[in-house]
């Protein structure tokens, strides 16, 4: 797989290139960029399969670069020193990202996953979902990795999420539930910004879809699909305060 590295720091570009040469020999670095403009030039010149893209750069950021590319026909691995808004958008789109300083195991994991998805021809969609979310006033969609591939769903159609061991089952207003290859704790963090509330160790709900609350030690909520879910006593106060607001 051909790769382009776009990062405004020369040392960072070289370190990543060295890591790839040593630990990911299936990746050949064919070009570099240090800004949005030079990164765009490298992408247009080399037509890479993967672009390792620093989020924060002078005179623009990695998202600006993707916006200028037009048709994104490569996978993107974002590199960041951590930005809350950026991480949220990346998680929602199931995009790959590496935190600086780069962890070699995480780098190998990202490259391996990209190889698998390229074989399944899923790899072009991540960046498009990400760009759609970034352009919207608030992110509207989430990419959910399933055992067979992935599903892209509108966040406001999710009723609640249910823990199933190390997986999460999503329940929607309409359609069949989806079993997703991530833990409920992961989605608690990702969807918390969108009003979702963990009411129990087994359930994360969208309060907008609650139609009834029944009193008890913790109580129960009835969701729009008529499913009754238990509320943990430790979460009761937070839930009631939310509805009072």
Protein Blocks (a to p, Z undefined) as FASTA:
>chain_A
ZZddddfbfklmmmmmmmmmmmmmmbccfbdcfbfklmmmmmmmnopabdcddfbdghia
fklmmmmnopacbdcddddebifklmmmmmmnopacddddddfklmmmmmmmmmmmmmno
pmmmmmmmmmmmmmpmbdfbdcdddfklpadddfklpmbdcdehjbccdddfbdcddddf
bdfklmmmmmmmnopacfbfkbccdfklpcbdcddfkopcddfkopacdddfklmmmmmm
mmmZZ
